[in-house]
Amino acid sequence: MEALTLLYWAFDSLLGLCLLWLAWRALASPDLFKAIVLFFSFGLLMALAWVRLNAPDVALAEAAIGAGLTGALLLAALARLESIEEPISPGSNGGETDIHDR
């Protein structure tokens, strides 16, 4: 019985460390798509943490809203953001007229 308690303690510690690592990586990531995927992973692990805390209703809400719905909305916003951005050619200065172009 003591070995099982030690195994639970080790799993919960690993889960907590993974949550901290995922949160840090999601916030520090310069790539928006990677940050969204890390946020989605964080939400799923957070749902698992709520299950370990014997709160299955909160875990279901976290999985559905925190990871599922929010992740999908963030991916849709990223796709819309990338479609709005216009690529600027290397030789142009963003639409401004240069003094030498006159």
C-alpha positions in Angstrom: 0.0 0.0 0.0 2.9 2.3 0.8 4.4 1.8 -2.7 1.1 2.7 -4.3 1.0 6.0 -2.3 4.5 6.7 -3.4 3.6 6.1 -7.0 0.6 8.5 -6.7 2.9 11.1 -5.1 5.4 10.7 -7.9 2.7 11.0 -10.6 1.2 14.1 -9.0 4.6 15.7 -8.8 5.4 14.9 -12.4 2.0 16.3 -13.4 2.6 19.5 -11.5 6.1 20.0 -13.0 4.7 19.3 -16.5 2.0 21.9 -16.0 4.5 24.5 -14.9 6.8 23.7 -17.8 4.0 23.8 -20.4 2.7 27.1 -19.0 6.2 28.6 -19.2 6.8 27.3 -22.7 3.4 28.5 -23.9 4.1 32.0 -22.6 7.7 32.2 -23.8 7.2 30.8 -27.3 7.7 33.3 -30.1 5.8 31.1 -32.6 2.1 31.6 -32.2 1.0 28.2 -33.5 3.4 26.5 -31.2 2.1 28.6 -28.3 -1.5 27.6 -29.1 -0.6 23.9 -29.3 1.2 24.2 -25.9 -1.8 25.9 -24.5 -4.1 23.1 -25.7 -1.7 20.6 -24.1 -1.7 22.6 -20.9 -5.6 22.5 -20.8 -5.7 18.7 -21.3 -3.1 18.1 -18.5 -5.0 20.6 -16.3 -8.1 18.5 -16.8 -6.1 15.5 -15.7 -5.0 17.4 -12.6 -8.6 18.2 -11.8 -9.5 14.5 -12.1 -6.7 13.7 -9.7 -8.2 16.2 -7.2 -11.5 14.4 -7.4 -13.3 17.2 -9.3 -14.6 15.5 -12.5 -17.1 18.2 -13.2 -14.4 20.9 -13.3 -12.2 18.5 -15.3 -14.9 18.2 -18.0 -15.4 21.9 -18.1 -11.6 22.4 -18.4 -11.3 19.9 -21.2 -14.3 21.2 -23.1 -13.9 24.9 -22.6 -10.3 25.5 -21.6 -8.7 23.1 -24.1 -11.3 22.4 -26.7 -13.2 25.6 -27.4 -10.5 28.1 -26.5 -7.9 26.2 -28.5 -10.2 26.1 -31.5 -10.9 29.8 -31.3 -7.3 30.6 -31.0 -6.4 28.5 -34.0 -9.2 30.2 -36.0 -8.0 33.6 -34.9 -4.4 32.7 -35.9 -5.6 31.6 -39.4 -7.5 34.8 -39.8 -4.6 36.8 -38.7 -2.3 35.1 -41.1 -4.7 35.7 -44.0 -5.1 39.4 -43.2 -1.3 40.1 -43.1 0.0 41.2 -46.5 3.6 40.1 -47.3 5.9 43.0 -47.8 8.5 42.6 -50.6 12.1 43.1 -49.5 12.6 46.1 -51.8 9.5 48.0 -50.7 9.3 50.2 -47.6 5.7 49.3 -46.6 3.9 51.5 -49.1 5.5 54.7 -48.1 7.1 56.8 -50.9 10.8 57.2 -50.8 12.4 60.5 -51.4 14.4 59.0 -54.3 11.2 57.7 -56.0 9.9 61.2 -56.7 
